[in-house]
């Protein structure tokens, strides 16, 4: 597989990475932190670099649990798979191990340099890394077997630089205006993916549930750190976000019904929605409506407060195991076919 058989437009290869249309930057780390760890990569290797510079993300990067949902996608040797918004490669690496031809796309060069080092250390050669704005990169029609959009769709309406430590729950110094409704931007992105898929190709999409039961109990939105905002009417979300953070609310997540509707409007068919517990990042369970009877509480394991853990256990046991209300699950994993 050659990269130009999948990606449209000119790409320039530098540092073993293909560079395409730029614009946008997204990282859990700020730019200074990224610069520091990149300088140590060649000497320390990927694992020691992470342990030295940002150990809090070690499991996020290296844990095998991150790839639990990929069994639904059934990756096979020779599949052409695009990991859109791959970041440090939590899913790219397992796909490459499975023999897939992976195109890993991310907006942040430093994240890709760490991923490149990981692939080299494991001797994985079937992966091309592309540094480009996810909103601007285009794919040749009917060229891709499978797309991954894992924890990315809700960030697609963001423009410019997101250094999460400076962004999460913070007021930004720059003036921030929304150019279009987030749902329209997200649907346009999904249509680009739909066009790139081969007939019968699949999309794997993972995203938080707007109506996560714990959001109603005060769990902060993981995108803006505001409590109770996710389930408010859209116009009220904007008003609250502008009052607290000085910027509109663009990180739209969806209910099961709305997510299905968006995917169908982008052209997809055979849309199957699963419930991921405790969330899509480290899925312990991925269930359907019929499979909810197998649910076992898992959110209650987090944290040290025994009272909070007991309350979480009771909520999960009642809402999910007894009532089987997948509508209130923490996250969705979606498979959709062209």
N, C-alpha and C positions, 0 to 999 in steps of 0.2 A: 504494500500500500504506500502511495506517495501522498504527501500532505496536500499537494495541489489538485488531487483527485477528489478532495472533500471540501476544502476551504476555497471560497471565491476571493479573488482579489490578490494583490501583491503581498507577499510575506518576505521579510528579511531575516536571515539566520544570523544571530549573534549569541555567543556564549552557549551554543547548543540549544538555543530557544528561538522559536519563530516569533517575530514581532509583526503584528498587524495594526489595524486602526486603533489608535490610543485614545485615552480619555477615561478618567475614572481611576480610582485607587481604593481598595478595600482591604483592611487588615485588622486583626485583633491587636496588633502591635503598632506603635507609632513609627514614623519613618526613621528616627534615630536608632530605635531598638532594632529595626530591620537591618540597618547599615552595620550595626555592631555584630550581629550574629553571622551575617554573610561573610565577614572578614575572617571568621573562625571555622567556616565550613570545611575548607580543604584540610586543615590541620586536625580538627577534632572528629570529623564525620558527623552524620546527621543526628544520631541519638545523643552523643555527648554534647553537641551544640545546643540541642533543645534542653537537656538537663542543666546546662550551664546558664543559659540565657532566659528561658521561659519554661521552667519545669511544670508550671500549672497546666500547660497544654500538652504534656507528654502523652497522656492517654487519648486525648482528642486526635493526635496525629498517628500514634502507633497501635492503639488497641485494635485487636481483631474484631471486637464487638461492633465497631463502626460499620462493618460490612455485612451485618446480619440481614439487612433487607435485600441484598443483591441476589439471594436465592430466588426471589420472586421474578427477577429479570432473566434468570437462567443464562448467564454469560457463557459463550462457547468459544473455543479456539477459532481464530480467524474473524470473529465478529468485529466490525468497525464500530467503535463506541466513542462517543464524545461525552466527556465529563465537563459540563459547562459550569464554571465556578469551582474548580477543583481544589483551590487553595493549596494546602500542604500535601494533598494526595491520599487522604484517608481511604478513598474509594478507587482512585486511579491505580494504586499499587496492587490491591487484590484483583482488579480487572486484568492488569498486565500479567500477574501470576497465573491467571486462568487462560492465558494465551490470546487474549483479545488484542486487536490493534487499537490502541487507545490514543485519542487526541484530547489532551488535558488543557483546558482553556482557563486562564485566570487573568485578572487585570493587574495583578501585582507581581512584578519581576522577582522580588525577593522570595516570595512564597514558592515560585517556580524553581528558583535556584536550589532551595532546600529539597523540593521534590526531585529535581534532577539528580541531586546527590544520593537520595534514597534509591532511586532506580539504578544508578551506577553501582552502588554497594551491593544490591541484590542481583546484579547481572541481568536486569530486565531491559530488553532492547526494543520491545514492540510498543513504544510510547513516543509520541511527538508532543512537545510542550509549546503552547501558543500563548503569548502575552498580548492581549487585545481587550478592548472594551466589549463586554458581552452583548451590549445593545447594538453595536456596529458590525460585528463579525457576521458574515453571511456564509452559507453552506450551499454547495452545488445540489441541485434538485436530485432527490432519490439516491443519495450517496452514502447514507449512514444507516447502520442496522439498529442501533440503540442510542438514545440520549439519556444522560443523567442530569437532573436539575435538583440537587440535594441541598435544601436550606438556602436556596438562591432566589427563587421567584419573588419573595417578599422584599428583596433588596433591589430588584431590577429598576424600580422607579427612582432610586437614589441617583443623583448626578454628582460628579466631582469627587472629592476626597472624603473617604470615611476611615479615619483612624479611630477604631472603636473605643479606645480608652478616653479619647478626647470628645467623642461623639455621644456615647451612651449616657443619656440623662443629663446632657450638658447643653447650655445655650451656646450657639455658634456665633463667632464674631462677624462672619460674613452675612450679607443679606441673602435670604434663601426663599426662592419663589418656585412654586410648582408649575411646570410647563404644560402638563396634561393630567387627566385623571389617571391615578395609578393603575386602575383596572385596564384602561386602554393601552398603556405602555406594556403591561404584563401580557395582555392578549396578543399584541404585536410580536413580542418576543416568542411566545408559544407558536405563533404562525410561522415564524422563521424556522423554528425547530421542525414543525410539521412538514414544511417544504423540503427540508434536508433529509428527512427520513425516507428510506425505501418503502415501497408498498408492503404493508404488513409489519413494518418496523415499529419499535416500541419506545415509549417515553417512560422513564422512571422519575417520578416527582415526589419529593418529600417536603412537607411544610407544616408549620404549627396550625392548630385548629383555632379559629377565631373564638369559638365558644368552649374552649377548654374549661372544664369545671373549676379548676383551681384559679382561673382568671376571675371568676365571680367571687372567690374568697380572698382576693387581694394579691395574687401572684403578679409581680410586675411584668409588663410587656417586655420580652427579651430584646426588643429592638429599640425601645426608647426609655425604658425604666419608669413608665407611668402606670400606676395601678388602675384597674377597671376600665381601661380605654378600649380594649380590643372589641368588646361587644356593643359599644355605643354606636348610634347612627353616625354615618360617615361625616356629616356636616359638624356634628358635635365633636367627633375625634379631632377634626381640624381646629376647632375653637379651643379645645383643651390643650392640644399640642402647642398652638401659638401662644397661649397664655403662660404655659409652663416652660417651654423651650424656645419660643420665638420662631418656630418654623412649622410648616404644615405637616400633617401626618401622612406619610407616603408608604409606609411599610405594611401594605394591606395584606391581611390573611383572610381566610374564607371559611364559611361553613361547608359541610359536605355537599349540600345541594348547589351552592354558588360555585364551588370549585369544579364540580361536574359540568355545570352550565358554561363556565369559561372555557374549559377544554373542548367541549363540543363546538362552541362558537369559533374556536381556533381550527376546527376541522377534524379533531380526533373522534374515534369511535371506540366501542368496547372499552369504556372507561370503568375501571374497577378500583374502588376505594377501600383501603385497609386502615385499620387503627393501630398505631404504633405506641407501645408503652415501654418505659415511662415516657419516651419521646423517640423521634426518628434518629437522634444522634447515636444513642446506645440502645437500640431496640432489644428488649428482653422478650417481648411478645409482639407479633404482628398478626392481628386477628380480623376476621370478617364478622358480620352480624351473627351468622350461624355459629361462629367459633367463640363467641363471647362467654359461653359457659365454661371455657377452659381458663378464663382469666384468673390470675393470682395477683393480689396487691403488690405493687413494687415502689411507688412513690414514697411510701412511709419509711423505706429503708434509708432515705436521705436525711441528713441533719442529725444533731445530737440531742435536741429537745424531745424528751420522751413523751410529753403531752402532745406536741405537734405531730409526732410520728403516729401516735395512737389515733388522733383525729384523722390524719391522712388515710390510715389503714381503714377506718370505719367508712369514710367517704367512698374510697375505691371499692370496698366490699359491697356497699349498698348500690352505688351508681352503676358500676360495671359488672360485677359478678352476679348480683341478684337481679337488678333491673335490666342489665344488658343494654345500657344507653350509650352506644358508640358515638352518638351525636356529640357527647361531651368529652370525647377522648382528648388526650394531650396533643397528639400529632396525627397527621395522615400520611400514608404512603400510597401513591397512586400509580397504577399501570394503565397506560392508554395506548391504543394502537392506531396506526394510520390505515 
